[in-house]
Amino acid sequence: MQLDLHGLRRAGRNPVNVLRRALKVPVWADLGLRLGAAFALIAFVVLVHWMDREGLKDSHDGVISFLDVVYFTMISITTTGFGDIAPVSDKSRLIEAVIVTPIRIMVLFIFVGTAYNFIIKRSWERFRMAHIQRNLTDHIVVLGFGISGGEAVAELIARGTDPARIVVIDCDETRLATAASLGCNVMMGDATRDAILMDVRIANACSVLVSAGRDDTSILITLTARHLAPDVPISTVVRAADNEVLARQAGASTVINPVRFTGLLMAGSAHGTHVADYLTDLASIEGKVQLVERKVRPEEVGKSLNDLATGGRGLRLYRDGKAYGFWDDAAGLLQSGDVVVEIVPTA
């Protein structure tokens, strides 16, 4: 999807649906370069034929004019070959075999390649794009593939998320190539635009992760995403504490401040050398334990938060928008619809 849904292909070691592939030059400039190269080759062949016109024979009037040379070049390049003009000398035949024939093949490849790239390929890619869009549901949309976005995608994949369920939008082709190599769907575009987010079916997503690198851009993206997906959870990364409130007002369900989190780790390490290690352990799939958020299972209804079916350690439950710790009375009796946060061993 250039913005016009172009550029499906496979990349990396896993099947990849690339939603957009950036062009090195604009479409019409690319077309002009191709045609210019073809006509330059034809002009070169005309020059060669004109310099060797003595080796050509015209069965019509026996005279080789410049117009005859141009005519012979065109029918020769296009492999039409009426036979009214033909090379008769050994030198002319050698030129046709060694110089003109390779150029003829190059010109044909240029025209065939142009037709494929601008007509056949684009029609096929639009068809494939429509197929991918129809199947985009319950996916994760990552808006920004910088350091935070890249780490988030890597962690999602490490936790078992199918890369085909992840859609990455960024304005940098190099970052998108990295995401594509992981197996993700990628698209180049401005995530603040409604059309871009609608193209990746953001309203059908199960989660949206926003990390644009700049707080103002992340907040604007969050506002746009919330407008298009009123019920989808949105996690937004901001680095200034003052912008956390703005991000929530823009519609972020969760606001993450990596600077604040780093400060917490440093403060924790000042009071105990193992506190920061354990927090890092909880946050990463590479640790021995991990935090998991899930809905209460039917067999857990009526039980305590400390008696979960998974064997994990229940820390907190969410009921009707309120949070209750394991020490609260409400945690002693789980209800259907509750959401629990627990610590479980890493598989």
C-alpha positions as a LaTeX table, in Angstrom:
\begin{tabular}{lrrr}
\hline
Residue & $x$ (\AA) & $y$ (\AA) & $z$ (\AA) \\
\hline
Met1 & 0.00 & 0.00 & 0.00 \\
Gln2 & 1.95 & 2.90 & $-1.16$ \\
Leu3 & $-1.04$ & 4.78 & $-0.03$ \\
Asp4 & $-2.41$ & 3.13 & $-3.15$ \\
Leu5 & $-1.98$ & $-0.46$ & $-1.92$ \\
His6 & 1.18 & $-1.53$ & $-3.67$ \\
Gly7 & 4.13 & $-3.64$ & $-2.74$ \\
Leu8 & 3.33 & $-7.15$ & $-1.51$ \\
Arg9 & 6.22 & $-9.52$ & $-1.34$ \\
Arg10 & 7.90 & $-12.08$ & 0.86 \\
Ala11 & 11.00 & $-11.29$ & 2.89 \\
Gly12 & 13.21 & $-13.01$ & 5.44 \\
Arg13 & 13.02 & $-16.66$ & 6.37 \\
Asn14 & 9.29 & $-16.65$ & 7.16 \\
Pro15 & 6.34 & $-15.84$ & 4.89 \\
Val16 & 5.94 & $-12.09$ & 4.97 \\
Asn17 & 3.15 & $-9.93$ & 3.67 \\
Val18 & 4.81 & $-6.61$ & 2.90 \\
Leu19 & 2.06 & $-4.02$ & 2.72 \\
Arg20 & 4.23 & $-1.41$ & 1.08 \\
Arg21 & 7.66 & $-1.24$ & $-0.52$ \\
Ala22 & 9.13 & 2.22 & $-1.08$ \\
Leu23 & 10.19 & 3.16 & $-4.59$ \\
Lys24 & 13.69 & 4.53 & $-5.10$ \\
Val25 & 12.28 & 7.16 & $-7.48$ \\
Pro26 & 8.75 & 8.41 & $-8.25$ \\
Val27 & 6.66 & 6.23 & $-10.54$ \\
Trp28 & 6.81 & 8.52 & $-13.56$ \\
Ala29 & 10.53 & 9.13 & $-13.11$ \\
Asp30 & 11.09 & 5.37 & $-13.03$ \\
Leu31 & 9.05 & 4.97 & $-16.22$ \\
Gly32 & 11.00 & 7.79 & $-17.86$ \\
Leu33 & 14.33 & 6.22 & $-16.96$ \\
Arg34 & 13.28 & 2.88 & $-18.43$ \\
Leu35 & 12.07 & 4.39 & $-21.70$ \\
Gly36 & 15.09 & 6.66 & $-21.89$ \\
Ala37 & 17.42 & 3.69 & $-21.57$ \\
Ala38 & 15.54 & 1.81 & $-24.30$ \\
Phe39 & 15.63 & 4.73 & $-26.74$ \\
Ala40 & 19.30 & 5.33 & $-25.98$ \\
Leu41 & 20.08 & 1.74 & $-26.95$ \\
Ile42 & 18.02 & 2.08 & $-30.13$ \\
Ala43 & 19.85 & 5.31 & $-31.03$ \\
Phe44 & 23.17 & 3.52 & $-30.55$ \\
Val45 & 22.09 & 0.73 & $-32.91$ \\
Val46 & 20.99 & 3.33 & $-35.48$ \\
Leu47 & 24.45 & 4.89 & $-35.28$ \\
Val48 & 26.14 & 1.49 & $-35.72$ \\
His49 & 23.97 & 0.66 & $-38.73$ \\
Trp50 & 24.59 & 4.06 & $-40.29$ \\
Met51 & 28.35 & 3.70 & $-39.94$ \\
Asp52 & 28.13 & 0.23 & $-41.53$ \\
Arg53 & 25.47 & 1.07 & $-44.12$ \\
Glu54 & 27.77 & $-0.18$ & $-46.92$ \\
Gly55 & 27.23 & $-3.71$ & $-45.62$ \\
Leu56 & 23.43 & $-3.45$ & $-45.95$ \\
Lys57 & 21.45 & $-4.16$ & $-49.10$ \\
Asp58 & 18.07 & $-2.64$ & $-49.97$ \\
Ser59 & 16.19 & $-4.92$ & $-52.38$ \\
His60 & 13.78 & $-2.08$ & $-53.20$ \\
Asp61 & 16.01 & 0.59 & $-54.75$ \\
Gly62 & 19.51 & $-0.48$ & $-53.80$ \\
Val63 & 20.18 & 2.77 & $-51.89$ \\
Ile64 & 20.58 & 2.88 & $-48.09$ \\
Ser65 & 19.41 & 6.25 & $-46.80$ \\
Phe66 & 19.28 & 7.41 & $-43.18$ \\
Leu67 & 15.55 & 6.67 & $-43.16$ \\
Asp68 & 16.33 & 3.15 & $-44.36$ \\
Val69 & 18.79 & 2.75 & $-41.49$ \\
Val70 & 16.21 & 3.87 & $-38.92$ \\
Tyr71 & 13.61 & 1.60 & $-40.51$ \\
Phe72 & 15.99 & $-1.39$ & $-40.55$ \\
Thr73 & 16.98 & $-0.74$ & $-36.92$ \\
Met74 & 13.38 & $-0.72$ & $-35.71$ \\
Ile75 & 12.34 & $-3.89$ & $-37.52$ \\
Ser76 & 15.57 & $-5.53$ & $-36.41$ \\
Ile77 & 15.17 & $-4.52$ & $-32.74$ \\
Thr78 & 11.55 & $-5.67$ & $-32.73$ \\
Thr79 & 12.52 & $-8.93$ & $-34.50$ \\
Thr80 & 9.96 & $-8.26$ & $-37.25$ \\
Gly81 & 12.37 & $-8.78$ & $-40.15$ \\
Phe82 & 10.54 & $-8.14$ & $-43.47$ \\
Gly83 & 13.69 & $-8.99$ & $-45.45$ \\
Asp84 & 13.63 & $-5.97$ & $-47.76$ \\
Ile85 & 16.82 & $-4.70$ & $-46.11$ \\
Ala86 & 19.41 & $-7.23$ & $-44.97$ \\
Pro87 & 23.08 & $-7.38$ & $-43.94$ \\
Val88 & 25.14 & $-8.91$ & $-46.74$ \\
Ser89 & 28.77 & $-8.38$ & $-45.75$ \\
Asp90 & 30.59 & $-10.49$ & $-43.17$ \\
Lys91 & 31.27 & $-7.39$ & $-41.10$ \\
Ser92 & 27.56 & $-6.44$ & $-41.02$ \\
Arg93 & 26.51 & $-9.92$ & $-40.05$ \\
Leu94 & 29.13 & $-9.98$ & $-37.27$ \\
Ile95 & 27.81 & $-6.64$ & $-35.98$ \\
Glu96 & 24.26 & $-8.02$ & $-35.98$ \\
Ala97 & 25.34 & $-11.11$ & $-34.08$ \\
Val98 & 27.73 & $-9.56$ & $-31.57$ \\
Ile99 & 26.36 & $-6.05$ & $-30.98$ \\
Val100 & 22.77 & $-5.73$ & $-32.17$ \\
Thr101 & 21.43 & $-9.06$ & $-30.88$ \\
Pro102 & 22.44 & $-8.43$ & $-27.22$ \\
Ile103 & 21.01 & $-4.89$ & $-27.45$ \\
Arg104 & 17.81 & $-6.31$ & $-28.96$ \\
Ile105 & 17.44 & $-8.64$ & $-25.95$ \\
Met106 & 18.12 & $-5.77$ & $-23.53$ \\
Val107 & 15.48 & $-3.55$ & $-25.15$ \\
Leu108 & 12.92 & $-6.35$ & $-25.05$ \\
Phe109 & 13.66 & $-6.94$ & $-21.37$ \\
Ile110 & 13.21 & $-3.23$ & $-20.64$ \\
Phe111 & 9.81 & $-3.06$ & $-22.35$ \\
Val112 & 8.58 & $-6.38$ & $-20.94$ \\
Gly113 & 9.87 & $-5.47$ & $-17.49$ \\
Thr114 & 8.15 & $-2.09$ & $-17.67$ \\
Ala115 & 4.85 & $-3.67$ & $-18.67$ \\
Tyr116 & 5.16 & $-6.20$ & $-15.84$ \\
Asn117 & 6.12 & $-3.65$ & $-13.21$ \\
Phe118 & 3.52 & $-1.01$ & $-14.07$ \\
Ile119 & 0.58 & $-3.16$ & $-15.16$ \\
Ile120 & 0.69 & $-6.87$ & $-14.34$ \\
Lys121 & 2.60 & $-6.68$ & $-11.06$ \\
Arg122 & 0.58 & $-3.83$ & $-9.62$ \\
Ser123 & $-2.73$ & $-5.48$ & $-10.49$ \\
Trp124 & $-1.58$ & $-8.70$ & $-8.87$ \\
Glu125 & $-0.26$ & $-6.91$ & $-5.79$ \\
Arg126 & $-3.52$ & $-5.01$ & $-5.34$ \\
Phe127 & $-5.36$ & $-8.32$ & $-5.46$ \\
Arg128 & $-3.02$ & $-9.80$ & $-2.85$ \\
Met129 & $-3.34$ & $-6.67$ & $-0.71$ \\
Ala130 & $-7.11$ & $-6.95$ & $-0.69$ \\
His131 & $-6.75$ & $-10.58$ & 0.40 \\
Ile132 & $-4.45$ & $-9.62$ & 3.29 \\
Gln133 & $-6.75$ & $-6.82$ & 4.42 \\
Arg134 & $-9.72$ & $-9.17$ & 4.55 \\
Asn135 & $-7.78$ & $-11.38$ & 6.98 \\
Leu136 & $-6.47$ & $-8.58$ & 9.18 \\
Thr137 & $-8.33$ & $-9.10$ & 12.43 \\
Asp138 & $-7.28$ & $-9.54$ & 16.05 \\
His139 & $-3.81$ & $-8.32$ & 15.06 \\
Ile140 & $-1.32$ & $-6.03$ & 16.82 \\
Val141 & $-0.54$ & $-2.69$ & 15.18 \\
Val142 & 2.85 & $-1.18$ & 16.02 \\
Leu143 & 3.08 & 2.50 & 15.10 \\
Gly144 & 6.78 & 3.34 & 15.07 \\
Phe145 & 9.62 & 0.84 & 14.83 \\
Gly146 & 12.39 & 2.69 & 16.64 \\
Ile147 & 14.22 & 1.34 & 19.67 \\
Ser148 & 11.11 & 0.91 & 21.85 \\
Gly149 & 8.91 & $-0.38$ & 19.02 \\
Gly150 & 11.58 & $-2.79$ & 17.83 \\
Glu151 & 12.12 & $-4.18$ & 21.32 \\
Ala152 & 8.36 & $-4.54$ & 21.79 \\
Val153 & 8.01 & $-6.54$ & 18.56 \\
Ala154 & 10.97 & $-8.77$ & 19.43 \\
Glu155 & 9.47 & $-9.42$ & 22.87 \\
Leu156 & 6.04 & $-10.19$ & 21.40 \\
Ile157 & 7.55 & $-12.74$ & 19.03 \\
Ala158 & 9.63 & $-14.23$ & 21.85 \\
Arg159 & 6.44 & $-14.64$ & 23.87 \\
Gly160 & 4.86 & $-16.68$ & 21.09 \\
Thr161 & 2.98 & $-14.08$ & 19.04 \\
Asp162 & 2.80 & $-15.07$ & 15.37 \\
Pro163 & 4.70 & $-12.39$ & 13.39 \\
Ala164 & 1.93 & $-12.56$ & 10.76 \\
Arg165 & $-0.38$ & $-11.02$ & 13.40 \\
Ile166 & 1.87 & $-7.97$ & 13.77 \\
Val167 & 1.58 & $-4.93$ & 11.47 \\
Val168 & 4.38 & $-2.35$ & 11.66 \\
Ile169 & 3.98 & 1.18 & 10.28 \\
Asp170 & 7.00 & 3.45 & 10.01 \\
Cys171 & 8.44 & 6.09 & 7.69 \\
Asp172 & 11.91 & 4.54 & 7.52 \\
Glu173 & 12.55 & 1.86 & 4.89 \\
Thr174 & 15.51 & 0.39 & 6.79 \\
Arg175 & 13.43 & $-0.13$ & 9.92 \\
Leu176 & 10.66 & $-1.71$ & 7.89 \\
Ala177 & 13.16 & $-4.08$ & 6.28 \\
Thr178 & 14.21 & $-5.18$ & 9.78 \\
Ala179 & 10.58 & $-5.74$ & 10.80 \\
Ala180 & 9.91 & $-7.64$ & 7.57 \\
Ser181 & 12.90 & $-9.91$ & 8.24 \\
Leu182 & 11.22 & $-10.87$ & 11.52 \\
Gly183 & 8.13 & $-11.97$ & 9.59 \\
Cys184 & 5.88 & $-8.97$ & 10.32 \\
Asn185 & 3.54 & $-7.21$ & 7.93 \\
Val186 & 5.03 & $-3.80$ & 7.22 \\
Met187 & 3.79 & $-0.58$ & 5.67 \\
Met188 & 5.54 & 2.70 & 4.98 \\
Gly189 & 3.42 & 5.72 & 5.79 \\
Asp190 & 2.50 & 8.51 & 8.19 \\
Ala191 & 0.63 & 6.97 & 11.13 \\
Thr192 & $-1.04$ & 10.31 & 11.92 \\
Arg193 & $-3.16$ & 9.99 & 8.77 \\
Asp194 & $-6.57$ & 8.33 & 8.95 \\
Ala195 & $-6.15$ & 6.60 & 5.58 \\
Ile196 & $-2.98$ & 4.80 & 6.66 \\
Leu197 & $-4.53$ & 3.42 & 9.86 \\
Met198 & $-7.73$ & 2.47 & 8.09 \\
Asp199 & $-5.70$ & 0.54 & 5.50 \\
Val200 & $-4.35$ & $-1.76$ & 8.21 \\
Arg201 & $-7.81$ & $-2.27$ & 9.71 \\
Ile202 & $-6.92$ & $-0.69$ & 13.04 \\
Ala203 & $-10.51$ & $-0.98$ & 14.27 \\
Asn204 & $-10.19$ & $-4.78$ & 14.04 \\
Ala205 & $-6.90$ & $-4.90$ & 15.97 \\
Cys206 & $-6.58$ & $-6.42$ & 19.43 \\
Ser207 & $-3.95$ & $-3.92$ & 20.52 \\
Val208 & $-2.12$ & $-0.81$ & 19.29 \\
Leu209 & 1.42 & 0.12 & 20.38 \\
Val210 & 2.53 & 3.71 & 19.76 \\
Ser211 & 6.20 & 4.70 & 19.90 \\
Ala212 & 7.00 & 7.45 & 17.40 \\
Gly213 & 10.18 & 8.70 & 19.08 \\
Arg214 & 8.70 & 12.17 & 19.77 \\
Asp215 & 6.07 & 12.77 & 22.41 \\
Asp216 & 4.07 & 15.22 & 20.30 \\
Thr217 & 3.96 & 12.79 & 17.37 \\
Ser218 & 3.07 & 9.85 & 19.61 \\
Ile219 & 0.21 & 11.82 & 21.17 \\
Leu220 & $-1.13$ & 12.88 & 17.76 \\
Ile221 & $-0.94$ & 9.26 & 16.54 \\
Thr222 & $-2.75$ & 8.14 & 19.70 \\
Leu223 & $-5.50$ & 10.70 & 19.10 \\
Thr224 & $-5.92$ & 9.52 & 15.50 \\
Ala225 & $-5.91$ & 5.84 & 16.47 \\
Arg226 & $-8.46$ & 6.37 & 19.24 \\
His227 & $-10.74$ & 8.21 & 16.83 \\
Leu228 & $-10.68$ & 5.26 & 14.42 \\
Ala229 & $-10.63$ & 2.48 & 17.03 \\
Pro230 & $-12.69$ & 3.56 & 20.05 \\
Asp231 & $-12.59$ & 0.14 & 21.77 \\
Val232 & $-9.04$ & $-1.04$ & 21.02 \\
Pro233 & $-6.45$ & $-0.86$ & 23.85 \\
Ile234 & $-3.70$ & 1.63 & 23.00 \\
Ser235 & $-0.30$ & 1.70 & 24.73 \\
Thr236 & 1.70 & 4.88 & 24.17 \\
Val237 & 5.33 & 5.65 & 24.98 \\
Val238 & 6.16 & 9.18 & 26.15 \\
Arg239 & 9.38 & 10.41 & 27.69 \\
Ala240 & 8.33 & 13.62 & 29.44 \\
Ala241 & 6.28 & 13.28 & 32.61 \\
Asp242 & 4.17 & 16.31 & 31.67 \\
Asn243 & 3.01 & 14.53 & 28.52 \\
Glu244 & 1.65 & 11.47 & 30.32 \\
Val245 & $-1.62$ & 13.28 & 31.10 \\
Leu246 & $-1.88$ & 14.49 & 27.50 \\
Ala247 & $-1.36$ & 10.96 & 26.20 \\
Arg248 & $-4.17$ & 9.69 & 28.41 \\
Gln249 & $-6.43$ & 12.51 & 27.30 \\
Ala250 & $-5.63$ & 11.61 & 23.69 \\
Gly251 & $-7.01$ & 8.14 & 24.34 \\
Ala252 & $-4.10$ & 5.99 & 25.52 \\
Ser253 & $-5.22$ & 3.06 & 27.66 \\
Thr254 & $-1.69$ & 2.66 & 29.01 \\
Val255 & 1.05 & 5.28 & 29.11 \\
Ile256 & 4.63 & 4.05 & 29.42 \\
Asn257 & 7.46 & 6.36 & 30.40 \\
Pro258 & 10.80 & 4.59 & 29.85 \\
Val259 & 12.64 & 7.40 & 31.63 \\
Arg260 & 10.49 & 6.98 & 34.73 \\
Phe261 & 10.87 & 3.18 & 34.58 \\
Thr262 & 14.65 & 3.54 & 34.37 \\
Gly263 & 14.54 & 5.78 & 37.42 \\
Leu264 & 12.53 & 3.16 & 39.31 \\
Leu265 & 15.10 & 0.50 & 38.48 \\
Met266 & 17.96 & 2.73 & 39.61 \\
Ala267 & 16.17 & 3.68 & 42.85 \\
Gly268 & 15.36 & 0.02 & 43.50 \\
Ser269 & 18.97 & $-0.99$ & 43.03 \\
Ala270 & 20.00 & 1.61 & 45.61 \\
His271 & 17.97 & $-0.19$ & 48.29 \\
Gly272 & 18.78 & $-3.71$ & 47.20 \\
Thr273 & 21.06 & $-5.16$ & 44.57 \\
His274 & 18.49 & $-7.76$ & 43.51 \\
Val275 & 15.40 & $-5.55$ & 43.15 \\
Ala276 & 16.34 & $-4.18$ & 39.73 \\
Asp277 & 17.33 & $-7.67$ & 38.53 \\
Tyr278 & 13.94 & $-9.05$ & 39.53 \\
Leu279 & 12.02 & $-6.22$ & 37.88 \\
Thr280 & 13.98 & $-6.77$ & 34.68 \\
Asp281 & 13.33 & $-10.49$ & 34.99 \\
Leu282 & 9.58 & $-9.83$ & 35.20 \\
Ala283 & 9.57 & $-7.55$ & 32.18 \\
Ser284 & 11.35 & $-9.88$ & 29.76 \\
Ile285 & 10.49 & $-13.29$ & 28.35 \\
Glu286 & 14.16 & $-14.17$ & 28.74 \\
Gly287 & 13.79 & $-14.11$ & 32.54 \\
Lys288 & 12.79 & $-17.03$ & 34.74 \\
Val289 & 9.39 & $-15.50$ & 35.53 \\
Gln290 & 7.03 & $-13.16$ & 33.74 \\
Leu291 & 3.98 & $-11.03$ & 34.38 \\
Val292 & 0.79 & $-12.20$ & 32.68 \\
Glu293 & $-2.54$ & $-10.40$ & 32.38 \\
Arg294 & $-5.56$ & $-12.54$ & 31.56 \\
Lys295 & $-9.24$ & $-13.05$ & 32.24 \\
Val296 & $-10.38$ & $-15.29$ & 35.06 \\
Arg297 & $-11.01$ & $-18.85$ & 33.93 \\
Pro298 & $-14.39$ & $-20.48$ & 34.62 \\
Glu299 & $-12.84$ & $-22.98$ & 37.03 \\
Glu300 & $-11.33$ & $-20.11$ & 39.05 \\
Val301 & $-14.62$ & $-18.31$ & 39.71 \\
Gly302 & $-15.37$ & $-18.39$ & 43.44 \\
Lys303 & $-11.76$ & $-19.02$ & 44.38 \\
Ser304 & $-9.14$ & $-16.69$ & 45.82 \\
Leu305 & $-6.58$ & $-14.70$ & 43.87 \\
Asn306 & $-3.99$ & $-16.81$ & 45.68 \\
Asp307 & $-5.49$ & $-20.02$ & 44.30 \\
Leu308 & $-5.16$ & $-19.66$ & 40.53 \\
Ala309 & $-5.47$ & $-22.66$ & 38.23 \\
Thr310 & $-2.14$ & $-21.91$ & 36.57 \\
Gly311 & $-0.25$ & $-22.17$ & 39.83 \\
Gly312 & 0.97 & $-18.61$ & 39.41 \\
Arg313 & 1.17 & $-15.95$ & 42.09 \\
Gly314 & $-1.81$ & $-13.62$ & 41.81 \\
Leu315 & $-0.84$ & $-9.99$ & 42.39 \\
Arg316 & $-3.82$ & $-7.90$ & 41.36 \\
Leu317 & $-7.30$ & $-8.16$ & 39.89 \\
Tyr318 & $-9.35$ & $-5.62$ & 37.96 \\
Arg319 & $-13.11$ & $-5.48$ & 38.41 \\
Asp320 & $-15.42$ & $-2.80$ & 37.03 \\
Gly321 & $-12.46$ & $-0.55$ & 36.28 \\
Lys322 & $-11.02$ & $-0.78$ & 39.80 \\
Ala323 & $-7.78$ & $-2.47$ & 40.86 \\
Tyr324 & $-7.55$ & $-4.74$ & 43.95 \\
Gly325 & $-4.36$ & $-6.15$ & 45.41 \\
Phe326 & $-4.00$ & $-9.67$ & 46.77 \\
Trp327 & $-4.39$ & $-8.21$ & 50.28 \\
Asp328 & $-7.83$ & $-6.68$ & 49.57 \\
Asp329 & $-11.02$ & $-8.48$ & 50.59 \\
Ala330 & $-12.26$ & $-8.42$ & 46.98 \\
Ala331 & $-9.33$ & $-10.64$ & 45.98 \\
Gly332 & $-10.66$ & $-13.43$ & 48.18 \\
Leu333 & $-13.51$ & $-14.24$ & 45.78 \\
Leu334 & $-12.93$ & $-14.13$ & 42.03 \\
Gln335 & $-15.87$ & $-13.33$ & 39.78 \\
Ser336 & $-16.59$ & $-13.95$ & 36.12 \\
Gly337 & $-15.21$ & $-11.11$ & 34.01 \\
Asp338 & $-12.39$ & $-10.26$ & 36.40 \\
Val339 & $-8.95$ & $-9.63$ & 34.91 \\
Val340 & $-6.00$ & $-10.91$ & 36.92 \\
Val341 & $-2.30$ & $-10.06$ & 36.85 \\
Glu342 & $-0.10$ & $-12.93$ & 37.97 \\
Ile343 & 3.53 & $-14.03$ & 38.03 \\
Val344 & 4.18 & $-17.36$ & 36.30 \\
Pro345 & 7.36 & $-19.24$ & 35.45 \\
Thr346 & 8.64 & $-18.64$ & 31.94 \\
Ala347 & 7.90 & $-21.58$ & 29.68 \\
\hline
\end{tabular}
